[in-house]
Amino acid sequence: MYAGPSNRDLATIQSHMLDGVNTSVFFLAQAVAPVSRSELRWEFANTAAAVTLFPAALAAIALFSFRRRTHDLTLIYFSLFCIL
């Protein structure tokens, strides 16, 4: 009767896949250029503006959809501008 591998055999199996993952992460971390505080502030300002404008665009689309049908497309144009 075959009972399968013993625990001793499983403990000796070594995985070399993790070694490759660690070296690739190491090389990718070195490829990224250091970012200054000024650049991080600009990135934060851009992200904050995007987070603010996207709900404004969704609200403009909702207002355009739920109002009476007029031929004024200002809200749709504003929402498309904000989404871009």
C-alpha positions in Angstrom: 0.0 0.0 0.0 1.2 3.5 -0.9 0.6 6.1 1.8 2.0 9.1 -0.1 5.0 11.2 0.6 6.2 11.5 4.2 6.4 14.9 5.9 10.2 14.6 5.9 10.1 14.5 2.0 7.8 17.5 1.8 10.0 19.5 4.1 13.1 19.1 1.9 11.4 20.5 -1.2 12.7 23.9 -2.0 11.1 26.5 -4.2 13.3 28.5 -6.4 10.4 30.5 -7.8 10.5 33.0 -4.9 14.2 33.7 -5.6 13.3 34.9 -9.1 10.5 37.1 -7.8 12.7 38.7 -5.2 15.4 39.6 -7.8 12.9 41.0 -10.2 11.4 43.2 -7.5 14.9 44.4 -6.6 15.7 45.3 -10.2 12.3 47.1 -10.6 12.8 49.1 -7.4 16.2 50.3 -8.7 14.7 51.3 -12.1 12.3 53.9 -10.5 13.7 57.3 -10.3 13.6 59.0 -6.9 10.8 61.6 -6.7 11.2 64.9 -5.0 8.8 66.4 -2.5 7.8 69.1 -5.0 6.8 66.5 -7.6 4.9 64.6 -5.0 3.0 67.8 -4.1 2.0 68.4 -7.7 0.9 64.8 -8.0 -1.2 65.1 -4.9 -2.7 68.4 -6.2 -3.6 66.7 -9.6 -5.1 63.7 -7.8 -7.2 66.0 -5.5 -8.5 68.0 -8.5 -9.4 64.8 -10.3 -11.2 63.4 -7.3 -13.1 66.7 -7.0 -14.0 67.1 -10.7 -15.2 63.5 -11.3 -18.2 63.6 -8.9 -19.0 67.1 -10.3 -19.1 65.5 -13.8 -21.3 62.7 -12.6 -23.6 65.2 -10.9 -23.8 67.3 -14.1 -24.8 64.2 -16.1 -27.5 63.3 -13.5 -28.8 66.9 -13.6 -29.0 66.8 -17.4 -30.7 63.4 -17.3 -33.4 64.3 -14.8 -34.4 67.8 -16.0 -36.9 68.6 -18.7 -35.8 68.1 -22.2 -34.2 71.3 -23.4 -31.8 71.8 -26.2 -29.2 73.4 -23.9 -26.2 71.0 -23.8 -24.0 73.0 -21.4 -24.2 70.4 -18.6 -23.2 67.6 -21.0 -20.3 69.6 -22.3 -19.2 70.5 -18.8 -19.4 66.9 -17.7 -17.4 65.7 -20.7 -14.8 68.3 -20.0 -14.5 67.2 -16.4 -14.2 63.5 -17.2 -11.4 64.2 -19.7 
